[in-house]
Amino acid sequence: MRRNSFFILFQLWSISVYCQTSFREAHEFLLHLKGIESYEEGVFSASESLKRFSSQGQQDTLLYYKGLFEYSLKQPEQSIRSFSDLGNSNEMFRLHASFLSSFQSAYLETYIESKKLLDEIEAGDPFYKELVVHEQAGLSLLDRDFESFEKYSNQFSGSYYQLSSFQNQLIKNRDGLLKMKRKSPLIAGLMSGLIPGSGKAYTGKAGEGYTTLLFSSILALQAREGYKEDGASSLRFKIFAGLFSALYVANIWGSVLSVKVYKDDFNATFDEAILLNMHVPLRTIFN
Amino acid sequence: MCLFVPFLIDAQSETHSDELTNELVRVEFDIFSFEDEVVISQLILKKSKIQSGAKDYPAALKTLQRVNVYNLSDSLKHVFFKEQIVLHYLLGNHGQAKSMLLEAGLLDSWEPDDDLRLTEILNDVALGNFNQAKELYHKLNPGVNVLEVFDVKKVRNPQKAFNLSLLLPGSGQIYAGSFLKGISSAGIQTLLFAYGIRGIQKQYYFTEALTSIALFQGFYFGGAEYARELADERNNNISRELSVKILDSFK
Protein backbone atom coordinates (compact mmCIF):
# COMPACT_ATOMS: atom_id res chain seq x y z
CA MET A 1 0.00 0.00 0.00
CA ARG A 2 2.76 2.38 1.07
CA ARG A 3 4.78 1.36 -1.99
CA ASN A 4 1.83 2.03 -4.29
CA SER A 5 1.28 5.46 -2.75
CA PHE A 6 4.95 6.27 -3.26
CA PHE A 7 4.75 5.15 -6.87
CA ILE A 8 1.68 7.31 -7.54
CA LEU A 9 3.37 10.31 -5.88
CA PHE A 10 6.48 9.81 -8.00
CA GLN A 11 4.38 9.60 -11.16
CA LEU A 12 2.51 12.80 -10.24
CA TRP A 13 5.82 14.54 -9.48
CA SER A 14 7.24 13.41 -12.80
CA ILE A 15 4.10 14.58 -14.65
CA SER A 16 4.09 17.94 -12.89
CA VAL A 17 7.79 18.49 -13.68
CA TYR A 18 7.07 17.90 -17.34
CA CYS A 19 4.02 20.17 -17.22
CA GLN A 20 6.05 23.02 -15.73
CA THR A 21 8.76 23.10 -18.36
CA SER A 22 9.67 26.47 -19.80
CA PHE A 23 9.35 27.06 -23.52
CA ARG A 24 13.11 26.91 -23.90
CA GLU A 25 13.18 23.45 -22.30
CA ALA A 26 10.25 22.29 -24.42
CA HIS A 27 12.07 23.51 -27.53
CA GLU A 28 15.33 21.81 -26.53
CA PHE A 29 13.40 18.65 -25.78
CA LEU A 30 11.96 18.68 -29.31
CA LEU A 31 15.48 19.07 -30.69
CA HIS A 32 16.55 16.14 -28.51
CA LEU A 33 13.69 14.02 -29.89
CA LYS A 34 14.68 15.01 -33.43
CA GLY A 35 18.27 14.01 -32.66
CA ILE A 36 17.27 10.52 -31.49
CA GLU A 37 14.74 10.17 -34.33
CA SER A 38 11.78 9.67 -31.96
CA TYR A 39 9.37 11.27 -34.38
CA GLU A 40 6.15 9.83 -32.95
CA GLU A 41 7.04 11.13 -29.52
CA GLY A 42 8.01 14.41 -31.17
CA VAL A 43 4.54 14.85 -32.71
CA PHE A 44 2.93 14.02 -29.37
CA SER A 45 5.17 16.34 -27.43
CA ALA A 46 4.79 19.24 -29.90
CA SER A 47 0.99 18.81 -29.90
CA GLU A 48 0.86 18.93 -26.10
CA SER A 49 3.19 21.94 -25.93
CA LEU A 50 1.00 23.76 -28.47
CA LYS A 51 -1.74 23.78 -25.82
CA ARG A 52 0.55 25.42 -23.29
CA PHE A 53 2.49 28.06 -25.16
CA SER A 54 0.38 30.61 -26.92
CA SER A 55 2.56 33.45 -28.27
CA GLN A 56 2.90 33.60 -32.05
CA GLY A 57 6.63 32.83 -31.97
CA GLN A 58 6.15 29.83 -29.68
CA GLN A 59 3.26 28.47 -31.71
CA ASP A 60 5.24 28.84 -34.93
CA THR A 61 8.25 26.99 -33.50
CA LEU A 62 6.09 24.15 -32.22
CA LEU A 63 4.07 23.89 -35.45
CA TYR A 64 7.30 23.82 -37.43
CA TYR A 65 8.66 20.89 -35.41
CA LYS A 66 5.32 19.09 -35.47
CA GLY A 67 5.25 19.37 -39.26
CA LEU A 68 8.86 18.28 -39.47
CA PHE A 69 8.22 15.17 -37.34
CA GLU A 70 5.17 14.30 -39.41
CA TYR A 71 7.23 14.73 -42.57
CA SER A 72 9.83 12.34 -41.11
CA LEU A 73 7.06 9.87 -40.27
CA LYS A 74 5.97 10.05 -43.95
CA GLN A 75 2.60 11.58 -43.08
CA PRO A 76 2.50 14.25 -45.83
CA GLU A 77 -1.14 15.33 -45.36
CA GLN A 78 -0.69 15.98 -41.63
CA SER A 79 2.67 17.66 -42.20
CA ILE A 80 1.24 20.03 -44.84
CA ARG A 81 -1.63 20.89 -42.45
CA SER A 82 0.79 21.70 -39.60
CA PHE A 83 3.01 23.81 -41.85
CA SER A 84 0.00 25.67 -43.28
CA ASP A 85 -0.85 27.03 -39.80
CA LEU A 86 2.65 28.48 -39.45
CA GLY A 87 2.86 32.28 -39.10
CA ASN A 88 5.64 34.59 -40.22
CA SER A 89 7.47 35.02 -36.91
CA ASN A 90 10.49 32.97 -38.02
CA GLU A 91 11.58 33.49 -41.60
CA MET A 92 13.77 30.36 -41.76
CA PHE A 93 11.07 28.07 -40.38
CA ARG A 94 8.57 29.57 -42.82
CA LEU A 95 10.96 29.07 -45.75
CA HIS A 96 11.81 25.49 -44.88
CA ALA A 97 8.16 24.64 -44.21
CA SER A 98 7.10 26.10 -47.57
CA PHE A 99 9.68 24.05 -49.47
CA LEU A 100 8.74 20.87 -47.63
CA SER A 101 5.00 21.48 -48.07
CA SER A 102 5.49 22.10 -51.75
CA PHE A 103 7.56 18.94 -52.14
CA GLN A 104 5.04 16.86 -50.19
CA SER A 105 2.20 18.24 -52.34
CA ALA A 106 4.18 17.22 -55.42
CA TYR A 107 4.62 13.77 -53.88
CA LEU A 108 0.84 13.60 -53.39
CA GLU A 109 0.43 14.61 -57.05
CA THR A 110 -1.40 17.85 -56.17
CA TYR A 111 0.78 19.86 -58.54
CA ILE A 112 -1.35 23.02 -58.55
CA GLU A 113 -1.11 23.26 -54.76
CA SER A 114 2.61 22.55 -54.91
CA LYS A 115 3.18 25.28 -57.52
CA LYS A 116 1.10 27.76 -55.52
CA LEU A 117 3.25 27.14 -52.45
CA LEU A 118 6.44 27.70 -54.44
CA ASP A 119 5.08 30.89 -56.02
CA GLU A 120 4.31 32.25 -52.56
CA ILE A 121 7.90 31.90 -51.35
CA GLU A 122 9.50 35.31 -51.03
CA ALA A 123 13.17 34.42 -50.95
CA GLY A 124 15.53 37.38 -50.71
CA ASP A 125 18.70 35.31 -50.86
CA PRO A 126 19.74 34.44 -54.47
CA PHE A 127 20.54 30.88 -53.38
CA TYR A 128 16.97 30.27 -52.15
CA LYS A 129 15.65 31.99 -55.27
CA GLU A 130 17.52 29.42 -57.34
CA LEU A 131 16.21 26.64 -55.09
CA VAL A 132 12.67 27.83 -55.85
CA VAL A 133 13.48 27.72 -59.58
CA HIS A 134 14.95 24.23 -59.19
CA GLU A 135 11.80 22.95 -57.48
CA GLN A 136 9.59 24.69 -60.06
CA ALA A 137 11.56 23.03 -62.85
CA GLY A 138 11.10 19.62 -61.21
CA LEU A 139 7.41 20.28 -60.76
CA SER A 140 7.03 21.24 -64.43
CA LEU A 141 8.60 17.93 -65.40
CA LEU A 142 6.26 16.02 -63.10
CA ASP A 143 3.40 17.83 -64.81
CA ARG A 144 5.02 17.06 -68.23
CA ASP A 145 4.96 20.78 -68.98
CA PHE A 146 8.16 20.95 -71.05
CA GLU A 147 7.65 24.57 -72.04
CA SER A 148 7.67 25.68 -68.40
CA PHE A 149 10.65 23.45 -67.74
CA GLU A 150 12.58 25.25 -70.49
CA LYS A 151 11.68 28.58 -68.90
CA TYR A 152 12.95 27.49 -65.47
CA SER A 153 15.97 25.49 -66.59
CA ASN A 154 17.21 28.54 -68.54
CA GLN A 155 17.49 30.24 -65.14
CA PHE A 156 19.82 27.55 -63.73
CA SER A 157 23.04 29.40 -62.94
CA GLY A 158 25.10 26.29 -62.15
CA SER A 159 26.98 28.26 -59.52
CA TYR A 160 25.67 26.40 -56.45
CA TYR A 161 27.31 23.04 -55.88
CA GLN A 162 24.36 21.89 -53.74
CA LEU A 163 22.09 22.22 -56.76
CA SER A 164 24.11 21.95 -59.96
CA SER A 165 24.35 18.15 -60.18
CA PHE A 166 20.62 17.79 -59.49
CA GLN A 167 19.84 20.45 -62.10
CA ASN A 168 21.81 18.43 -64.63
CA GLN A 169 19.90 15.36 -63.58
CA LEU A 170 16.60 17.15 -64.15
CA ILE A 171 17.74 18.09 -67.66
CA LYS A 172 18.63 14.45 -68.27
CA ASN A 173 15.18 13.46 -66.95
CA ARG A 174 13.62 15.87 -69.44
CA ASP A 175 15.67 14.35 -72.28
CA GLY A 176 14.64 10.86 -71.20
CA LEU A 177 10.97 11.82 -71.11
CA LEU A 178 11.17 13.34 -74.57
CA LYS A 179 12.73 10.15 -75.85
CA MET A 180 9.75 8.09 -74.79
CA LYS A 181 8.63 6.20 -77.84
CA ARG A 182 4.96 6.56 -78.58
CA LYS A 183 3.42 3.11 -78.69
CA SER A 184 0.07 2.40 -80.25
CA PRO A 185 -2.19 -0.28 -78.73
CA LEU A 186 -3.62 -0.88 -82.21
CA ILE A 187 -0.19 -1.62 -83.71
CA ALA A 188 0.71 -3.85 -80.75
CA GLY A 189 -2.54 -5.82 -81.22
CA LEU A 190 -2.09 -6.14 -84.97
CA MET A 191 1.52 -7.25 -84.62
CA SER A 192 0.55 -9.94 -82.12
CA GLY A 193 -2.21 -11.06 -84.46
CA LEU A 194 0.32 -11.43 -87.26
CA ILE A 195 3.17 -13.00 -85.27
CA PRO A 196 2.28 -14.03 -81.70
CA GLY A 197 4.52 -12.27 -79.20
CA SER A 198 5.76 -9.55 -81.55
CA GLY A 199 3.33 -7.03 -79.98
CA LYS A 200 4.96 -7.63 -76.59
CA ALA A 201 8.42 -7.18 -78.14
CA TYR A 202 7.16 -3.90 -79.67
CA THR A 203 6.34 -2.61 -76.14
CA GLY A 204 9.86 -3.41 -74.96
CA LYS A 205 9.17 -6.82 -73.43
CA ALA A 206 11.26 -8.93 -75.79
CA GLY A 207 11.62 -11.84 -73.34
CA GLU A 208 7.86 -12.17 -72.91
CA GLY A 209 7.48 -11.89 -76.68
CA TYR A 210 9.87 -14.78 -77.38
CA THR A 211 8.22 -16.97 -74.73
CA THR A 212 4.78 -16.31 -76.19
CA LEU A 213 6.05 -17.09 -79.69
CA LEU A 214 7.60 -20.36 -78.46
CA PHE A 215 4.43 -21.53 -76.66
CA SER A 216 2.16 -20.48 -79.52
CA SER A 217 4.35 -22.31 -82.03
CA ILE A 218 4.37 -25.50 -79.95
CA LEU A 219 0.59 -25.38 -79.54
CA ALA A 220 0.18 -24.73 -83.27
CA LEU A 221 2.38 -27.74 -84.08
CA GLN A 222 0.42 -29.86 -81.61
CA ALA A 223 -2.89 -28.82 -83.20
CA ARG A 224 -1.46 -29.52 -86.66
CA GLU A 225 -0.31 -32.98 -85.53
CA GLY A 226 -3.75 -33.72 -84.07
CA TYR A 227 -5.39 -32.64 -87.32
CA LYS A 228 -2.98 -34.58 -89.51
CA GLU A 229 -3.01 -37.81 -87.50
CA ASP A 230 -6.59 -37.99 -86.18
CA GLY A 231 -8.64 -35.54 -88.25
CA ALA A 232 -10.56 -32.34 -87.54
CA SER A 233 -13.25 -34.04 -85.44
CA SER A 234 -10.76 -35.74 -83.07
CA LEU A 235 -10.55 -34.76 -79.40
CA ARG A 236 -6.78 -34.39 -79.72
CA PHE A 237 -7.16 -31.72 -82.42
CA LYS A 238 -9.99 -29.94 -80.57
CA ILE A 239 -8.01 -29.70 -77.31
CA PHE A 240 -4.83 -28.35 -78.85
CA ALA A 241 -6.57 -26.10 -81.36
CA GLY A 242 -8.66 -24.72 -78.46
CA LEU A 243 -5.57 -24.09 -76.36
CA PHE A 244 -3.81 -22.40 -79.28
CA SER A 245 -6.82 -20.17 -80.01
CA ALA A 246 -7.13 -19.17 -76.35
CA LEU A 247 -3.44 -18.27 -76.16
CA TYR A 248 -3.60 -16.45 -79.49
CA VAL A 249 -6.54 -14.24 -78.45
CA ALA A 250 -5.20 -13.67 -74.93
CA ASN A 251 -1.86 -12.63 -76.38
CA ILE A 252 -3.45 -10.02 -78.66
CA TRP A 253 -5.37 -8.59 -75.71
CA GLY A 254 -2.25 -8.75 -73.52
CA SER A 255 -0.23 -6.83 -76.10
CA VAL A 256 -2.86 -4.07 -76.25
CA LEU A 257 -2.79 -3.81 -72.44
CA SER A 258 1.00 -3.91 -72.29
CA VAL A 259 1.14 -0.55 -74.10
CA LYS A 260 -0.62 1.02 -71.11
CA VAL A 261 1.64 -0.89 -68.68
CA TYR A 262 4.67 0.32 -70.67
CA LYS A 263 3.53 3.95 -70.40
CA ASP A 264 2.72 3.63 -66.68
CA ASP A 265 6.09 1.99 -65.91
CA PHE A 266 7.95 4.58 -67.92
CA ASN A 267 6.20 7.49 -66.22
CA ALA A 268 6.53 5.99 -62.73
CA THR A 269 10.29 5.47 -63.19
CA PHE A 270 10.80 9.07 -64.29
CA ASP A 271 8.49 10.52 -61.64
CA GLU A 272 10.50 8.73 -58.97
CA ALA A 273 13.77 10.07 -60.37
CA ILE A 274 12.41 13.64 -60.64
CA LEU A 275 11.07 13.56 -57.07
CA LEU A 276 14.43 12.33 -55.87
CA ASN A 277 16.21 15.19 -57.66
CA MET A 278 13.81 17.63 -56.01
CA HIS A 279 14.02 16.06 -52.56
CA VAL A 280 17.73 15.45 -52.03
CA PRO A 281 18.76 19.14 -52.30
CA LEU A 282 16.06 20.09 -49.77
CA ARG A 283 17.33 17.50 -47.30
CA THR A 284 20.96 18.47 -47.84
CA ILE A 285 20.38 22.22 -47.54
CA PHE A 286 18.01 22.26 -44.58
CA ASN A 287 19.68 19.54 -42.53
CA MET B 1 -3.86 21.45 -15.15
CA CYS B 2 -1.73 18.63 -16.30
CA LEU B 3 -1.42 17.78 -19.96
CA PHE B 4 -0.79 14.07 -19.74
CA VAL B 5 -3.74 12.64 -17.89
CA PRO B 6 -4.93 9.73 -19.99
CA PHE B 7 -8.49 9.61 -18.64
CA LEU B 8 -9.13 13.10 -20.01
CA ILE B 9 -8.85 11.73 -23.53
CA ASP B 10 -12.21 10.78 -24.99
CA ALA B 11 -11.38 8.57 -27.94
CA GLN B 12 -11.33 5.05 -26.54
CA SER B 13 -9.57 3.49 -29.53
CA GLU B 14 -6.69 5.95 -29.28
CA THR B 15 -6.45 5.90 -25.49
CA HIS B 16 -4.00 3.04 -25.33
CA SER B 17 -1.53 4.34 -27.87
CA ASP B 18 -1.74 7.90 -26.51
CA GLU B 19 -1.28 6.58 -22.99
CA LEU B 20 1.77 4.66 -24.10
CA THR B 21 3.24 7.59 -26.04
CA ASN B 22 2.54 9.81 -23.05
CA GLU B 23 4.49 7.45 -20.79
CA LEU B 24 7.34 7.16 -23.28
CA VAL B 25 7.56 10.94 -23.66
CA ARG B 26 7.68 11.37 -19.89
CA VAL B 27 10.53 8.89 -19.53
CA GLU B 28 12.32 10.47 -22.50
CA PHE B 29 11.94 13.87 -20.88
CA ASP B 30 13.60 12.50 -17.74
CA ILE B 31 16.42 11.10 -19.89
CA PHE B 32 16.76 14.54 -21.48
CA SER B 33 16.75 16.30 -18.09
CA PHE B 34 19.32 14.22 -16.24
CA GLU B 35 23.04 14.43 -16.82
CA ASP B 36 24.24 11.49 -14.78
CA GLU B 37 25.08 8.63 -17.16
CA VAL B 38 24.03 5.92 -14.72
CA VAL B 39 20.62 7.52 -14.20
CA ILE B 40 20.22 8.00 -17.95
CA SER B 41 21.09 4.34 -18.59
CA GLN B 42 18.54 3.22 -16.03
CA LEU B 43 15.89 5.45 -17.58
CA ILE B 44 16.73 4.12 -21.04
CA LEU B 45 16.33 0.63 -19.65
CA LYS B 46 12.96 1.67 -18.23
CA LYS B 47 11.85 3.09 -21.57
CA SER B 48 12.94 -0.05 -23.38
CA LYS B 49 10.95 -2.18 -20.95
CA ILE B 50 7.84 -0.09 -21.57
CA GLN B 51 8.29 -0.63 -25.31
CA SER B 52 8.86 -4.36 -24.77
CA GLY B 53 5.71 -4.48 -22.65
CA ALA B 54 3.83 -3.02 -25.61
CA LYS B 55 5.47 -5.71 -27.79
CA ASP B 56 7.29 -3.05 -29.81
CA TYR B 57 10.52 -5.04 -29.76
CA PRO B 58 12.32 -3.20 -32.58
CA ALA B 59 11.80 0.14 -30.79
CA ALA B 60 12.85 -1.41 -27.47
CA LEU B 61 16.08 -2.67 -29.03
CA LYS B 62 16.75 0.66 -30.75
CA THR B 63 16.32 2.42 -27.40
CA LEU B 64 18.82 0.11 -25.69
CA GLN B 65 21.31 0.60 -28.48
CA ARG B 66 21.51 4.31 -27.66
CA VAL B 67 23.76 3.43 -24.74
CA ASN B 68 27.41 2.55 -25.14
CA VAL B 69 27.43 -0.45 -22.83
CA TYR B 70 31.19 -0.46 -22.47
CA ASN B 71 31.02 2.80 -20.53
CA LEU B 72 28.74 1.25 -17.91
CA SER B 73 29.47 -0.51 -14.65
CA ASP B 74 29.68 -4.30 -14.81
CA SER B 75 26.27 -4.89 -13.26
CA LEU B 76 24.51 -2.43 -15.57
CA LYS B 77 26.47 -3.73 -18.55
CA HIS B 78 25.20 -7.23 -17.78
CA VAL B 79 21.61 -6.02 -17.60
CA PHE B 80 21.93 -4.27 -20.99
CA PHE B 81 23.48 -7.34 -22.56
CA LYS B 82 20.75 -9.55 -21.17
CA GLU B 83 17.94 -7.29 -22.41
CA GLN B 84 19.46 -7.03 -25.87
CA ILE B 85 19.99 -10.79 -26.14
CA VAL B 86 16.36 -11.45 -25.18
CA LEU B 87 15.11 -8.80 -27.64
CA HIS B 88 17.24 -10.22 -30.45
CA TYR B 89 15.79 -13.66 -29.70
CA LEU B 90 12.21 -12.30 -29.67
CA LEU B 91 12.84 -10.52 -32.97
CA GLY B 92 14.08 -13.74 -34.53
CA ASN B 93 17.65 -12.44 -34.89
CA HIS B 94 19.00 -15.74 -33.60
CA GLY B 95 22.47 -15.30 -35.05
CA GLN B 96 22.76 -11.86 -33.48
CA ALA B 97 21.54 -13.21 -30.13
CA LYS B 98 24.14 -15.99 -30.30
CA SER B 99 26.99 -13.60 -31.08
CA MET B 100 25.93 -11.32 -28.21
CA LEU B 101 25.86 -14.34 -25.90
CA LEU B 102 29.42 -15.18 -26.93
CA GLU B 103 30.46 -11.55 -26.45
CA ALA B 104 28.82 -11.45 -23.03
CA GLY B 105 30.76 -14.57 -22.04
CA LEU B 106 33.94 -12.50 -22.32
CA LEU B 107 32.72 -9.85 -19.87
CA ASP B 108 34.17 -9.67 -16.37
CA SER B 109 32.14 -11.58 -13.76
CA TRP B 110 29.49 -12.49 -16.31
CA GLU B 111 27.05 -14.84 -14.69
CA PRO B 112 23.86 -15.38 -16.70
CA ASP B 113 20.70 -15.91 -14.67
CA ASP B 114 18.29 -18.78 -15.30
CA ASP B 115 16.08 -16.71 -17.60
CA LEU B 116 19.01 -15.91 -19.84
CA ARG B 117 20.21 -19.51 -19.84
CA LEU B 118 16.73 -20.55 -20.93
CA THR B 119 16.83 -17.93 -23.70
CA GLU B 120 20.20 -19.32 -24.78
CA ILE B 121 18.77 -22.85 -24.94
CA LEU B 122 15.75 -21.69 -26.95
CA ASN B 123 18.01 -19.68 -29.24
CA ASP B 124 20.21 -22.72 -29.87
CA VAL B 125 17.10 -24.76 -30.63
CA ALA B 126 15.98 -22.10 -33.13
CA LEU B 127 19.42 -22.24 -34.75
CA GLY B 128 19.24 -26.04 -34.93
CA ASN B 129 22.13 -26.52 -32.47
CA PHE B 130 20.30 -29.26 -30.58
CA ASN B 131 23.39 -30.84 -29.00
CA GLN B 132 24.52 -27.52 -27.54
CA ALA B 133 20.99 -26.85 -26.33
CA LYS B 134 20.91 -30.30 -24.73
CA GLU B 135 24.15 -29.67 -22.83
CA LEU B 136 22.94 -26.30 -21.55
CA TYR B 137 19.59 -27.75 -20.62
CA HIS B 138 21.24 -30.48 -18.59
CA LYS B 139 23.29 -27.90 -16.67
CA LEU B 140 20.23 -25.77 -15.99
CA ASN B 141 17.78 -28.52 -15.17
CA PRO B 142 19.80 -31.56 -14.00
CA GLY B 143 16.82 -33.17 -12.28
CA VAL B 144 14.94 -33.72 -15.53
CA ASN B 145 15.61 -36.51 -18.00
CA VAL B 146 17.21 -34.62 -20.92
CA LEU B 147 16.68 -37.45 -23.37
CA GLU B 148 12.96 -37.41 -22.69
CA VAL B 149 12.66 -33.65 -23.29
CA PHE B 150 14.82 -33.78 -26.39
CA ASP B 151 13.06 -36.85 -27.76
CA VAL B 152 11.86 -35.29 -31.02
CA LYS B 153 11.98 -36.30 -34.66
CA LYS B 154 15.29 -36.00 -36.47
CA VAL B 155 15.94 -32.81 -38.39
CA ARG B 156 16.53 -33.13 -42.12
CA ASN B 157 19.02 -31.37 -44.34
CA PRO B 158 17.01 -29.33 -46.90
CA GLN B 159 19.81 -29.41 -49.49
CA LYS B 160 20.06 -33.19 -49.14
CA ALA B 161 16.29 -33.47 -49.69
CA PHE B 162 16.64 -31.38 -52.87
CA ASN B 163 19.55 -33.46 -54.19
CA LEU B 164 17.82 -36.76 -53.41
CA SER B 165 14.75 -35.67 -55.39
CA LEU B 166 16.94 -34.85 -58.36
CA LEU B 167 18.59 -38.26 -58.10
CA LEU B 168 15.41 -40.25 -57.64
CA PRO B 169 12.12 -38.34 -57.95
CA GLY B 170 10.03 -38.52 -54.77
CA SER B 171 12.89 -39.73 -52.54
CA GLY B 172 13.56 -36.20 -51.22
CA GLN B 173 9.97 -35.85 -50.01
CA ILE B 174 10.19 -39.29 -48.34
CA TYR B 175 13.49 -38.26 -46.68
CA ALA B 176 11.77 -35.05 -45.45
CA GLY B 177 9.13 -37.23 -43.79
CA SER B 178 6.28 -37.04 -46.32
CA PHE B 179 5.94 -40.60 -47.58
CA LEU B 180 2.64 -40.12 -49.44
CA LYS B 181 3.81 -36.94 -51.16
CA GLY B 182 7.01 -38.71 -52.20
CA ILE B 183 5.15 -41.69 -53.64
CA SER B 184 2.67 -39.40 -55.45
CA SER B 185 5.47 -37.33 -56.94
CA ALA B 186 7.35 -40.44 -58.07
CA GLY B 187 4.13 -41.93 -59.52
CA ILE B 188 3.20 -38.82 -61.50
CA GLN B 189 6.69 -38.47 -62.91
CA THR B 190 6.84 -42.15 -63.89
CA LEU B 191 3.46 -41.88 -65.67
CA LEU B 192 4.57 -38.75 -67.53
CA PHE B 193 7.78 -40.46 -68.54
CA ALA B 194 5.89 -43.51 -69.78
CA TYR B 195 3.42 -41.31 -71.65
CA GLY B 196 6.32 -39.57 -73.35
CA ILE B 197 7.82 -42.90 -74.46
CA ARG B 198 4.41 -43.98 -75.74
CA GLY B 199 4.14 -40.72 -77.70
CA ILE B 200 7.48 -41.35 -79.39
CA GLN B 201 6.54 -44.95 -80.21
CA LYS B 202 3.19 -43.87 -81.71
CA GLN B 203 4.81 -40.88 -83.44
CA TYR B 204 2.77 -38.29 -81.56
CA TYR B 205 5.88 -36.17 -81.14
CA PHE B 206 4.20 -32.91 -80.29
CA THR B 207 0.89 -33.76 -78.65
CA GLU B 208 2.20 -36.54 -76.40
CA ALA B 209 6.01 -36.63 -76.25
CA LEU B 210 6.59 -32.88 -76.01
CA THR B 211 3.67 -32.31 -73.64
CA SER B 212 4.86 -35.01 -71.26
CA ILE B 213 8.46 -33.80 -71.43
CA ALA B 214 7.31 -30.27 -70.51
CA LEU B 215 5.15 -31.51 -67.66
CA PHE B 216 7.83 -33.95 -66.51
CA GLN B 217 10.49 -31.27 -66.19
CA GLY B 218 8.02 -29.08 -64.24
CA PHE B 219 7.29 -31.88 -61.78
CA TYR B 220 10.96 -32.94 -61.65
CA PHE B 221 12.43 -29.56 -60.64
CA GLY B 222 9.30 -28.42 -58.80
CA GLY B 223 9.31 -31.68 -56.82
CA ALA B 224 12.95 -31.20 -55.80
CA GLU B 225 12.23 -27.64 -54.66
CA TYR B 226 9.17 -28.86 -52.79
CA ALA B 227 11.27 -31.50 -51.03
CA ARG B 228 13.59 -28.74 -49.81
CA GLU B 229 10.60 -26.76 -48.52
CA LEU B 230 9.21 -29.83 -46.77
CA ALA B 231 12.52 -30.40 -44.98
CA ASP B 232 12.60 -26.74 -43.91
CA GLU B 233 9.04 -26.91 -42.65
CA ARG B 234 9.76 -30.13 -40.77
CA ASN B 235 12.80 -28.57 -39.08
CA ASN B 236 10.82 -25.48 -38.08
CA ASN B 237 8.05 -27.62 -36.62
CA ILE B 238 10.60 -29.68 -34.66
CA SER B 239 12.20 -26.47 -33.30
CA ARG B 240 8.80 -25.13 -32.26
CA GLU B 241 7.75 -28.42 -30.67
CA LEU B 242 11.04 -28.71 -28.79
CA SER B 243 10.86 -25.09 -27.57
CA VAL B 244 7.36 -25.72 -26.20
CA LYS B 245 8.54 -28.93 -24.47
CA ILE B 246 11.50 -27.11 -22.93
CA LEU B 247 9.30 -24.28 -21.67
CA ASP B 248 6.75 -26.78 -20.30
CA SER B 249 9.48 -28.68 -18.44
CA PHE B 250 10.27 -25.52 -16.45
CA LYS B 251 6.68 -24.98 -15.33
Interface residues (C-beta under 8 A of the other chain):
Chain A: S14 I15 S16 V17 Y18 C19 T21 E28 F29 H32 L33 I36 S38 E40 E41 F44 S45 E48 K51 R52 I218 L221 Q222 R224 E225 G226 E229 R236 F240
Chain B: C2 L3 F4 V5 D18 T21 N22 L24 V25 R26 E28 F29 D30 F32 S33 R66 Q203 Y204 Y205 F206 T207 L210 T211
